[in-house]
Amino acid sequence: MLKVSKFGGSSLATAEQVRRVCDIITADPKRRLIVVSAPGKRHSQDIKVTDLLIAAASERLAGKLGASECAEAIERYRSIVSELGLPTKSADPIASDLTERLESSTADADLYMDTMKAGGEDNCARLIAEVLQARDVEAHYVNPKDAGLLLSDEPGNAQVLPEAYGRLRSLQERPGITIFPGFFGYSKQGNVVTFSRGGSDITGAILAGAVRAAVYENFTDVDSVFAANPSIVKQPAPIAELTYREMRELSYAGFSVFHDEALEPVYRAQVPVNIKNTNNPEAAGTLIVPNRTSSEIPIVGIAAMDSVCCIYLSKYLMNREIGFGRRLLQILEAEDISFEHVPSGIDNMSVIIREESLTLDKEKRVIEQIRQTLAPEDIYVERGLSLVMVVGEGMRHTIGIAARATGALAGASVNIEMINQGSNEVSMMFGIKSKDMETAVQALYAEFFD
Ligand code: ASP
């Protein structure tokens, strides 16, 4: 069984990194389906190639040339090519391709933007195939259209279409090593469409699911997923193993190592995911699996999500009013607002929403609608909230996790505004004021990990 290996932008930012990536690919004959991102940042002040291409496209869409941003992106490839010792002309097709994209029609702004964005990955995949060929390795670039990566026609936020899986399955029969560009596919109309940002993780997961890979290796720039955000907790513990459900909860609330939409294809096909470090490939990394072997560890991580708000409403005898909840959520639906959680009491309900979805305009209309349709006695919106989550499947079988968590928060003088636990008992969530977020994460980490 083959392995699907995906390399992120930081793993492809310099010639040295590209060399390392090619060493990793050739070190294991099972690594036969490779997904690459576009070159990322070389240092913290740097700009990703994708961001340069977006900047160039935005300029052109604003009626300007976008030439300098595009030239900067081309220069990134040229410097990688020359530092690798490849002939200078190897970068010429990349320069022509990006220039052609820049000068293509802007009549459909979304299509134009996605065509530009996809240029980063597409050219990187061609380059990696060439670098491997120069090492006498049988490697071929494949275009996502030829391979059958069919996506919904939602520019910048596409979803895979179910029929893509059957088409992509035959990728495993290709000879040698296949280099597949991440981040984009094609709509049924034949147009380039991209996933949301960071979407090369999704491409890799779809391919791994389609070919039923032995493992989906996701190479990035950290040794593993950590039990808490390292910018909040000093040197948090690495997580050796966690389940899809646990990873889903952690990435929902801010863990950004792995794109949250990338879990679904591998979860459905039950392909394990191995998060690994390009700069330390010998390290075991983090394994995401259907079921954990180390089930005696109740909690795997503490996550936090900032910038949420809550619509709170109460009405005497609300529990008897059939359809109250449906009508409330319908009002949000009509405004295209997605809700996160709906904790409720006998005569009250709260709806937790990401702050960015509830603009002040929408808030006004929603409140008005709720007043008219549901006639609550009390209704108000609270902003500046955070959700802190204690995540771990082991809590299902462990008594006292809630007591320890609330005790830790009380000990740190953090006021809990809301508690929510899903019926699957994978996580426990606390709504708190944003100003207390860091203190809360540190207190919960200390309680469960120190
Ligand atoms: N290059 C794209 C981005 O920066 C996709 C990716 O890196 O996964 O979002």
Residues whose N, C-alpha, C, O or C-beta is under 5 A from the ligand:
A	BS01	LIG	G9 S37 A38 T50 F183 R197 G198 G199 S200 D201
